[in-house]
Amino acid sequence: MLHSKYLTAPSSFRRQCPSRNRMKNSVVAGNNLSSLNHMRPILLPMITRSQPLKLSSTVVKASSQDTTVATQPKHEGKKIKGRVVLMKKIVLDLNDLKASILDRVHELLGKAVSLRLISSVNDDPENESTGKVGKPAYLENWVTTITPLTAGETAFDVTFDWDEEIGVPGAFIVRNYHHSEFYLKTVTLEDVPGEGRVHFVCNSWVYPANKYKKDRIFFANKTYLPGDTPKSLQKFREEELVNLRGDDEERGELQEWDRVYDYAYYNDLGNPDKGPEYARPVLGGSIEYPYPRRGRTGRPATKTDPNTESRLKLIQRVNVYVPRDERFGPLKMSDLLAYVLKSIPQVLKPEIRALLLGNKNEFETMEDVLKLYEGGLELPDGILKYVSDSIPEEMFKELFRTDGEKFLKFPVPQVIKEDKSAWRTDEEFARELLAGVNPVTIRRLQEYPPASKLDREAYGDQTSQITKEHIEHNLNGLSIDDAIKNKQLFILDHHDAWMPYLRGINTTSTKAYASRTLLFLNNDGTLKPIAIELSLPHPDGDQFGCISKVYTPSSQGIESSIWQLAKAYALVNDSGCHQLFSHWLRAHAVTEPFVIAANRQLSVLHPIHKLLHPHFRETMNANAAARQVLTNAGGVIEEIIFASKFSMEWSSEMYKDWTFPDQALPMDLIKRGMAVEDSSASHGVRLLIEDYPYAADGLELWSAIKTWVKDYCSFYYKNDQTVQNDSELQSWWKELREVGHGDKKDEPWWSKMQTRDELIESCTTIIYIASAHHAAINYGQYSIGGFVPNRPTISRRFMPEEGTPEYEELRANPDKAFLKTFAPQLPTLLGMATVEILSRHPADELYLGQRDTAEWTTDADILQASEDFKKKLEAIEAKIEKMNKDERLKNRFGPAKIPYTLLYPSSEPGLTNKGIPTSINI
């Protein structure tokens, strides 16, 4: 029996219904639904009092056919049978059973959901600019179905009276008179005269009609360029875009049922009402802090700063506004709830933190770290009660994975699964620059000594202090000039990017350096680090340059411990660059304007919308959630990344040098000197390190994606003029440049979008960023970074100097000194929890080449090209498996024995270290 709390009717219902207990029992039992007929006189006014719709000029006025319960006369002509597939609210949407029960009452009256067909061939005689709209039809037999407690789709029949004036339907209007929303997946009509089968792909949440100012309209799965749209659908197409832009909406706070795509600056990172230390600059809209735009929420300003948007409370953060259809699916939402749960340590009161960690801020030994994977942390008295009182029961159960006495037990990361010490080797350190989670930063060294591009007047002489005496003995007999000429010297350069920020960063608990790491390419295709330069701003002022110290490899005594520390300091820089630039900026942030502009300017009927839509899935929600718990002031990133409160500000500085064309993989490789153009090579470029797993697999994927995009675009765009004449395409590209990336609108490198080749290259780059690039830098985070000593993200102490207690500690206990510097307990735990969640695939993941529905278009040639693309991806998988078994390709496996699978297209759910989702959705 249902709990009584689900049976509370609205107050107006209770006042008018003294017999509600009788109704309640009937609804719950479900055995005598006809007994509710006595309620018709009471329920009917409740149904018909719905807030009136403000209809657009193209939508017919609501008629008594929609809102009365009188039986309509039957049309004596042909009937068109249809099938509607939808999903009601489920447990992760709090399963509003109260609304479901009321919905059943409505359904008894036969007017729960109405659908009205719109002609694609005949105009409305009263409004010749729009298609003829048919009579309403209603879902059949839904009365016997109640909301399930688990996610599931349900199909219902629908019957339309055939009207010859409708002809072939090209769209339909749906109105929902329920108390709650439902997810409309598809509508399919059978035996339509003159057409046969007509299929509508909806994939949209439909809220009660009184939540909307305009009718909800869905189009058949045909594809039209704007100029080819049937005249009867043209106005509907145009006005649907107006609805999505919210052009006539008030600029207030947007609600969950709103469908508005609009832009805003990153003014939602700070929380000055909490204190001045939580204030952060607005990113975007200024020369000092340029940034891509984000989706607008319309939340009010903070009390302290009118330019800063107010923030949500912790548990509300998963419900931050994005257009409803951009929100996570139920399984992804479950993962997000778990993530928010694991973020609880960052908001625990100081006394609770102390209770959790005791008096220890660091791990004592490497064995203490390894215990996190073997048994977890013991919970002191008081923690269980504090957490259970603070969060919902479902979250509590997720946090305590075993018997409720352990906290944060983690799976063993791959980097230590086979060999617990391989991470210490120089070989693994270097291999991960080619096959780790940030393989997009290393570049070939083409000048010596490494130079700086920082303004000499402001920052003095920043030229590298690495001399030939430091490195020539490690060049296998070559001189520096010969090594450069032979293309065998490489650099991981984190000097210029971090130096201007170090003085501020090091005023926090962080103690970090700028770094340059030089590497030599061995004859077997592996790299070896040969020198690491660590630099700090000059104590007398920036204009005096920097002070630097160079460290070289050693395997003996305290020098070997110092070399381990030097590598770790370089990795701290690289981890910050990875999360803030390679991952957040180059994937998440730069993609969001493409998503917003596409939904505002490209109709769902548009071929480019259909091409790109899978690659925009849930990106806005992922970014919005990140701004609430990851990138915000005091958020996870500031806790676990060494740049601390300067993190997002630093990413804005990096955006100044961002260019969209350079995110095309071949261009990126050429720019970094990792490849050269070669028309004889299979992908048009030749890798200078043949065994460069990210680049080798990435180029295979780039070519497959580009072939698919070329086949697709060439089908709809027969020549350049078709591109130029496409009004929606031109509006999309213009808005993207001038608004979405408005701080970059005057850059000369933007494509003019005047040729088919420009369209193909741009779409290929967008898809590659959203799929392969993001997969390569995200889904290996736990397998490589889940063991923090292998990839530290923060540093708390400077390199110990000879003669100090820290130096003697390093000599006596190298691991303890290492952990004190790079693995404070709380940030370590929070970082591990974060990358574990980010590295997991949910059960409903869509992988590259997949669609959420097979019938996403009616164009047979395109469906065949899509199948060809899938087959190419399968061939790439087979090639990756073969290369990972080739012992000559040492960078694909390495000392830690981690096969490179991050660009293996498919995957199972979970923590798999492989799989390329179609979009940036976590």
N, C-alpha and C positions, 0 to 999 in steps of 0.2 A: 504494500500500500504506500502511496506517496505521502511524504511528510507534510504536515499541515501547513508549513510555511510556504509551500508551493501552491496553496489553494486559496490564497487571499485575493479576493476580487477588488477592483477599483472601488473607491468610496461611493461614487455615484451608483455603481452597480449594487452595492450593499444597501444603500438607502432605498432603492426601488425594488429590492428583491427580498422580501421576508422569507421566501422559501429557498434561499440560496443553499442551505444545507442539503435539501433534496436534490438540487442541481449538482452540487459538489459530488455527492455520492454517485449520481448517475454518470458523471464524467469520469470519475476515477474507475468505477467498476466497468464502464464501457459495455455493459450488458443490455442496457435499455435506453439507447440514445434517443429513441423516439419520445421518451418522456420529457425531453427538453422542448417539445413543440409548444408547451404551455407558456414558454418564455418569449415567444415571438413578439407579442405586443410590446414587451419591455426592451428587447434587444434591438428591434428594428430602428427605433430612433437613435440608439447609440451608434449604429452602423452608418446611418445616413447623415449624422451630424459631423462627419469628417470635415476637416479644414478644406475649403475649396481650393482647387488648383489654379494657379495663375498660368494659363496656357499661352504658348507662343502662337504667333499668327498662323503657323503651319499645322497646328494640332486642332483637331475638331473639338468642340466643346463637349464637356461631360453631359451625358444624356441620361434619361431615366433608365435606359437599358443597362447602364453601369451601376446605378445606385438603388434601384428598387428591387423588391423580391417577387414581384408579380411574374407569373409564368409567361414567357414570351411565345408568340405564335410560331409554330414551326414552319421553316421554309420548305416548300414542297420539292425544291430542286435538289441538286447534287450536294452531298456532304463531303467535306475534306477532313480526313482523319489526320491527327497529329500526335506527336509524343513530346512531352515536356520532361526534361531531366533537371532536377534541382536538389539542393541539400538544405535542410533546415538548420537552425542554430544548434550548436553542439556543445558538449561539456566544456570545451576550452573557451567558448564564448559565454560561460556561466550558465548555459543551458536554461534559458528562460522558460521553464515548464509552465509557469503561470500564463505566459503569453500563448503557449501551445494549446493549453486547455481552452482559452478564450477563442483561439483560432478555430478549434473544432466546433465551437458554438456557431461561429460565423459560417463555417463550411456547411453546416446543416442547412443554412439558408441558400446555399448554392451560388454565393457571390463573393467568394474569397479572393480570387485572382482573375482579372479579365485580360484577354489578349485580343487585339484588333489588328487585322492585317492591313498593310499599306501597299497599294499597287505600284509596280515598277514600270507599268506600261500605259496606264490611263490616269488622266488628271481628275482632280475633284472638280465637278462642274461649277461649284460655288467659289472655287479658288484654283484657277488654272495653273498656278505656279507650284502646286503640290499634288501628290498622288492621292487617288481615291482611297478613303479609309473605310474598312468594312465594319460589320456589326461585331459586338463583343462575343467572345466564346469563353468558356470557363473550364477550369480543371475538373476532371471527373474522378469520382471514387476516392478523393483525397480524405474524405471524412473518416475513413477507416484507418488512417495512418497517423500515428503520434510521433513526436520528435524522438529519435533514438538517443541513447546516452553515449553512443560512439559515432564517429564520423561515418557518413554513408550517403550515397546518392539514392534517390527514389524517382521512379519514372511514373508519369501520369498521362492518361489519355486526354485529348482535347478534340472537340469536333466543331468545325466552322461551317456555317451555312454558306454554300457557294454563291458568289455574286459575280456574274460575267463581267461586270464593270471593274472588278478588281483585277481580273486577268491573272498574270503571274505576280505573286507578292514579292516585294523586294525588301520589306522591313515590317516590323510590327511594333505596336504600342502595348506596354504591359502596365497594369495598375494593381497594386498590392493593398488590399483592405484588411490585412492582418495587423495584429498589434506588434509584430516583430518582423525582422527582415529574413529573407531567404536568399540562398545563392543559386542563381539561375545559370545552369551550365549550357544546355542546348535546347533548341526547339526544332523538331523535324516534321515536315509535312509530306504526306505520301499522295501520289496520284493527283497532283495538281494539273488540271487541264492545260495542255500546251507546253508543259514543262516536266511533269513527272515529280521527282523528289526535289524538295527545297529544304536546305539545311541552314540553320542559324547557330553560329557559335557565339555564345553570350558571355560566359565566364564572368559574371558580375553579381554583386550583391544588390538586391532590390529591397529598398526600405518601404515602410508604409507610405501610401500616396500623399498623406498630409505632410510628409517631410520634404517634399519636392515642390519647387515652384514651376517646374516644367516636366512634361511627361517623359518617362523612360522609353527610349526607342532603340531597337536592335535591328541590325541589317543582316541580310543573307550573306553567306560566305563567298560572295563574288568579289572580284577585285576590279576597281575602276580608277584610272587617272581622273583628275577633276573634270577635264573636258569631255570625258567619255561617260560620265555618270548619266543615267537615264533622267530626263527632265523632271519626271514625277518625284525623283528622290533627291534632286539637287538641293532644294531648299532645306530638307531635313538634314542632309549632310552638313550644310553650312551652319545651321542653327545648333546642331549637336556640338560642333566645335566652339561656338559661342558659349554654350553651357559649360563646357570643360574649362574654358578660359575664365569663366566667372566674370565676364565683361560687365554684366549688369548687376553683379552682386555687391552688397555692401562690404566694406573693407574690415569688418569685424572679425571676431574669432571664428574660425571654421570648425564645424561639428563633424562627428564621425560619419554621418550620412552624406556630407558634402562631397562633391566630385570635382572640386576646383583645383586646377594646376596653376600655380602662380609662383613668383620668384620672391626671394628675400635675401638680405645679406646674412652672413654668419654673425648675427648679433644675439645669439642664444647660448653662447658658451659660458659667459660669466654669470655670477650671481651676487652682484654688489649689495643686495639687501642682506646677505649673510655676513658681510664684512668686506672692507676694502681689499683684503688679500684674495678675495674671490672675484674681483673685477678683472675683465679681460677686454682687449681691444676688439672693436668690430672689424671683422675681416670682410673685405669686398667694398667696392665703391670709393676707394681712395688710392692715391699713388703710393702711399706708405704701406698700406696693407691690401694689395689686390687679392682677389679670390674668386673662384667660381661661385655661382649663386646656388642657393638651396631652395627647397620647397617652402612656401609660406604657410604658417599656421595661424597667424592673426592673433596670437596670444597678447594680452596687454603688456605694457612696459613695466619694468620694475619701479618701485617707489623711489629708489635712489638715483637711477639713471634712466631718463626717458628714451635713450637710444638703445637700451638693452632690453631684450624680451624676457619676460618672467619665465620661471622654470616650473616644472611639475614636481610633485612629491614623488618619492622613490617608487612606490608601488604603482603609481599612475604612469610612470615613464614608458612602460610598454604600450601605452595607449596614446602616445603622442600623435597628433594629427598627421596623416597623409591621406590622399584620396582613397576611399574605401577599397577600391579594387587593387591598390598597391600594397595593401597590408599583407603580412605574413599569413600563410595558410595555418591550419590548426596544429600541424606537427611542428612547423618552424616556431610557432608561438610557444609551444611547450619548451623547446630548446632555449628560447629567449628568457622564459620565466626561470629556467634553471640557471641561466647566466646571471640574471639579476640577483638571484639567490646567492650565488657564489660571490657577488660583489658586496654582500653584507659586511664583510670585515672592514671595508673602507669607511663605513658609516657607523661602525660600533663606537660607543663612547670610549674615551681613553682608558677608563678603569676596566672596561670589558676587554679591550685589546690587551691590557696588562695581564688580565686573568687568563686569556687565551695563550699568550706567549710566555708568561712568567717574566722573569727578569732578563731573559735572553733575547737579544735582537738579532743574533747571528746563529747559524748552525756551527757546531763545534767541529764536526768531522764530515767527510764525504759520506760516511755510513749514516749519519743523521739525515742527509738528503735522500739517500737510497731508501730509508725507511718510509718515506712518503709513498713509495710504490709498493711496499711490502705489507704495511699495516696501517698507515695513516697516523694522524696525531691523536694522542689521548686528549679527551676533553675534560678540563677541570670542572669541579662542582660549580654550578651556577650558570654555565654557558648554555646547556641544553634548555633550561627554563627560560633564559633571556631570549634565545633565538626563537623558541617555540611560541613565546608570547608576542613576538614581534612580526611574525610572518604567517601566511595561511598554512593550513595543515598540509596541503598538497606540496607546497614548496619545502616544508620541513622534511617530509618523507624523501624528497629528491636529494636534499643535502646530505642526510645521514644514510649512506648507501648500504651499510652493513646492519649491525644490530643496534644502532643508535649510540654507540660508545666510541665511534671513531669519526674523525672530521677530515674531510678532503683526502680520501685515498685515491691515488691516481694510477692509471695504467702505465706500464713501463714504456718509455719512449724508445723508438727504434735505435736511436744513436747509442744507447747503452744496453740494448737487449742482447746482442751477440757478444759484445766485448765492452766491459765497463771502463776500460782505459784508452780505447782507440781515439776518443775525442781529444786527448792530450797531444796527439801527434801532429807534426807540421803538415803531414800529407793530408790528414782529414781537415785541418784548418783551411788549407788551400783548396781542396776539392769542393768544399761547401761554397766557395765563391763562384763556382761554375755549376754546381748541382744542389745548392742549398735553397734557402727561402729568399735570398736576395741576390740572384745571379745576374741582375740587370745593372750593376754598378761598376764592376771591374772594367778597366779599359787598358788598352795597349799604351805603353809609355813611348812617346815619340820625340821627347826632348830630355836632355840631361844637363844639369840637375832639374828635377821637377820644379816648374815655375808656379807662381801665384798670379791670379787675375784680380786680386783684391786691389782697391785703390791705394796706390803707394803713398799718396799724400795723407790719407786717413789712417792707414794701417802699417806704414813703413815697409821695410824689406821683409817679405814673407817667403823668400826663396828657400828651398829645401837645403838642409845642412847634411844630407847624406852624401858622403864622398866616395870616391872610387876605392879608397882603403877599406871602407865598410863592406863593400860588396864584391869586388873583382875576384876575390878568392873563392867565391861561390858561383861563378859563371861558367863552370866547366871548361876553363882555359880560355874563354873569350874575353876580349876587352869590352868595355861598356859600349863603345861605338859599334863594335861588331854585333853585340847582342841586340842593340836597337835596330841595326840594319837587317839582321836576321829575323826581326819581329819576335824576339824571345823575352823581352822585358815588359812586365805588366804592373799596374798600380791600382791599389784600392785607395782612392784619394778622398779623405774626409777632413782635409785641412781648411780650404777656403769656405766651405759651407758652414762649419761650426765655429771657426775662430772669432767672427764678430759677436757671437753670442756667449762665448765662454766666460767672459768677465761676469756677466749676469748670472749664468747658470751656476757658477761656482760660489755664488753668495748663498745658494740653497744648500741642502744637505749633500748635494752632488759634488764630487771632486773629479773632474774629467779633463781630458786633453782633446786637442785636434790631432789627427793622425794621418800619416802617409805610410802605406805598407807596400813595399816593392817585392815582386815575385818573378821568378825565372822559370821559363818553359823548358822542361827536360825533354830529352829525345823520345821518351816513351809517352809524351803527351800530357804528363802530369805537371803541376806547378809546385814550386817550393818557395816559401817566404824567405827572403834573404836580408831584409832590414825593415825595422819599424821605427818611424820618427814620431815622437810625442812632443807636442808643442803647447805652450801657454802664452797668453798675452804678456807683453813686457810689463813688469811691475811699475815702471815709470810712466806708462801711458801707451795707448794703441799706436801712436805715431812713431814709436821707437821699434816697431816690429814685434817679433816674438822671441821667446827663448825656447830652444829645442834640445832634445837629447835623442841620440840614435841608439837603438838596441839591435843586436844581431843574434842569430841562433846559437844556442849552447845546450849541451846535454849533461853537463857536469856541475855539481855543487850548487851554490846559491845562484850562480849565473843562469842555470837552467830554470830556476824558480822565477827569476826576474824576467826571463824570456816568456815564460807562461803568462806572467802578469801583463807584459807588453802586448801579447796577442789578445788578451782579454780586453784591454783598454781599446784596442782597435775594433774589436767586436762590439763593444758598447756603442761606439760611434756608428758602426754599420747597422746595429739593431735599431737605433733611433732613425737612421736614414730609411731603413726598411719599412718600419711602421708608419712613419709620418710622410714620407715622400713616395717610395715605390708602391706602398700599399694604399694608404689613405688618400693621398693627393692624386697620384697617377691612375688610380682605379676608381675609388669611390667618389671623390669630390668632383673630378673632371667629367665623370659620366652623368651625374645628376642633371646638369643643364640639358644634355641630349634627351633625357627622359622627359623632362618637363616640356621642352620645346616640341618634341614629337607629339605628345598628347594634346598640345594646344593648337598645333598647326596642321597635323597630318590626320585625316579622317581614318577611322578603322577600315574604310574601304580602300585606302591608298596602298599601293604595293610596297612602298618603303616602310609604312607602318607595320604591315604584316611581316615584312622581313625582319625588322628590328625588335618588334614587340617582345618575343621570347627572351631577348637579351637585356631587357629592361625590367624583368620580373623581380619584384620585391626590393629593387635597389633603393627606392625612396624610403621604404620602411627601415631597411638596414642602416641607412645613413641617419635617419631621424633618431633611431634608437641609439646609435653610436654617439650622437650629440648629447643624448641624455645621460649616458652612463660611462662612455669611453673618453671622448675628447673634451668634455666640459671641464670647467674649473674644479679642481679637486677630484676629478674623475680618475678612472683606472689608468689611462695613459699617463697622466701626470704623476701617478703613484709608481708606475713601473718603468717609465722611460726617463733616462738621465736628464733630458732637457726640462723636465718638470713643468713649471708654469709657463715656460717659454715655448712649449712644444708646438702648439697650433700657430703661434706667431711666426715660428721658424718655418713652418710649412708654407706660410704666406710668402716668405722671402724666396723659397724655392719655386713658387708659382711664377715669379717674375721671369724665370728662365724657361718655363714650360712652353713647349710647342706641340701642337696636335700632330703635325706630320711626322715628328720624330718618334711618336709612339707606334708607328708602323714598324714591325719587327725588323725588316731588312734595313730600314733607315737608321734605326737605333743601333744595330750591330755595326753598320758602317761608321756612324758618328763616333762610337766608342773605340773604333779601330780594331774591332774583333772580327771583322769580315771586310772583304773587298768586293767590288762589283766584278762579276765574271759571267758573261753571257753563256759560256759553255757549261756553267754549273746548273744543277737541276732546279735551283730556286732563284737563279740570277745573281746569287752572291756565293762567295767561297769563304768558309770559316778558316781563320788563321790558327785556331785550336780545333782540330777536327773532332776531338773528343770533348766537346762542350755540350753536355747533355741538354741543358735548357735550350740552347740555340738550335741544336740539331733537331730535337723534337719539335721545337717551336716553329721552325721553318717548314717542316712537314705540315703542321697544322695551318700555318699561314697560307700555304699554297692551296690546301684543300678548301679553306674558307674562301679564298679569293676566287677559286674556280666556281664554287657554288654561287657566290655573289655575282660574278660575271654572267653566269648562265641565267640567273634570276633577273638581273637588271636588263640584260639584253632582250629578254622576252617582252618586257613592258616598254622599254625605251629603245626604239629602233635606230635612233640617231641622236646627235647632240641637240638638235632643235627641240626634240621632245622633252629633254631635260630643261631647256631654257623656257619652254612654254608651260611647264608644270607650276601652276601658281602656288599650290600648297607646299611643294618641295622648296621653292624659292623662299616662301615665307618662313618655313622651318629653318633653313640655313641662315637666313638674315637674322631671325630672332635669336638663334643659337649664338651667333657671333656678337651681335650688338647688345643683347640682354643677358643671356645665360652665361656667357664668358665676356661680359661687357667691359671688364678691365683690360681685355686683350683685343678689343674690337678693331684697333688700328694696326694690328700686326700684319706685315706683308705676306706672311706664310700661309694665311688662310686661303683655302681653295675658293675660287670664284663660283664654283658649282655651275659651270656652263657647258661641261662636256660629260658624256657617259663615263669616260675613264675617271674623271674626278669623282663622280658619284660612286663608282665601284671601289676606288681606293679609299674613300672616306668611310663607306659602309663596312668594308673589310677591316679597317682600323678600329672602328667602333666595336665590331663583333669580337675582334681579337682581344681588345682591352677587357671587355666584359666577361670573356670566357677564359681563354688560355692564359693571358697575362695575370689575371686575378687568381686563377687556380694555382699557377706556379709560385706565387708569393704568399698564398694564404694557407693552403691545405697541408703543407709540410711543417707548419709552425710547431705543432706539438711533437712530431717525430724527431725534430732537430732541436727545437728550443724548449721542449718540455723538461729537459734536464738542464737547468739554468747554468751550471758551470760551463756547459758547452757553448752557450750563446747568451752571455750576461747582457742585461739591458740597463743596468745602473752601476755606478762606482761611487763608493763612499769615502775612499781615501786615495791620496796621491801615491805614486810610486815611492816606496820607502828608500830613504837615503842612507848611505853607509854611516854608521856611528849613531843611529837612532834606535830607540827600543823597537820600533816597527821592523827595522832591518834585522835585528836579532831574532825577533819573532818569526820572520820569514825564514831565517836560517834554521831555527829550531823546529818549526812546524809549518811547512809551506802550505798545506791544505787549509789549516786554520786561518792563516793570513789571507789566503785567496778568498775564502768564504766571507771573512770579515769585510773585505773590500767589495766583493761583487754579489753577495747573496744574503742581504738582510732578510730575516724570516718573512715578515708580513708582505713586502713587495714580491718576494719569491713565490709565496703561496698564491697571491692574487694574480701574478703573471702566469703561473702554471694553469690556474683555473681558467683564465681568459683564453689562452692559446688552445687549451683543450676544446672548449666550446667552439671557437672559431674554426678549428680543424675538422669538425665533424660534419658529415652529410646527413640530413634528415631522410626519413623514409620516402618522402614525397619529392625528393630532388629530381629535377629535370637536367639531363646531361646534354652536352653539345650534340646537335643533330636531332634531338628529340623535341616533340611538340606535345602540348597538353591535350590536343585532340587531333585525330588523324585527318579529319575533314576540314582543315583550316582554310582550304581554298578549293575552288572547283576547276582550276586550270591543270589539266592532266600533265602538260609538259613540265610544269613547276613541281608537281608531285613526283614525277620521275627524276627530276634534277635533285630533289631532296633525298630520294632513295639512293641516288648515286653518291651524294655527299656522305650518307651514312656508311656506305660500303667503303669509301675512302678512309673514314675514321676507323673502321674495323681493320683495314689494312695497316693503318698506322699503329694500332694496338699490337698487331702481330709483329711489326718491325721493331717496336720498343721491346717486346718480350725477347726477340732474337738478339738485339744489341745488348740487353742486360745479361745475356749468357756468354757474350764474347769477352773472354778474359783479357784481350788486348785493350779493351776500352775500360781502363782502370778508374776513370772518373765516374763511371756509371754505378760503381759499387763501393770502392774505397775501403779503408781500414775498418770503418764502423759497420761495413757490410749492409748498407742501405741501398737497395736497387733504386735507380731513378725512375719513379713512376708518376711524378707530379703532373705530367702532361699526358698520362694515359687517359683517354677520353671517358671511359665508363667506370663505374664503381658500385659497390654495395653500400648500404647505409652504414654510418658509423665512422670510426676513426681508421681510415684505410690508407692514407698517404697517397691517394690517387683520385682520379675523377675530375672532369672539367664541367662544372655546372654551366648552364647556358647564360647565367647572369651573375651579377655581384649581389648576392642575397644574404650575406652574413658578414 
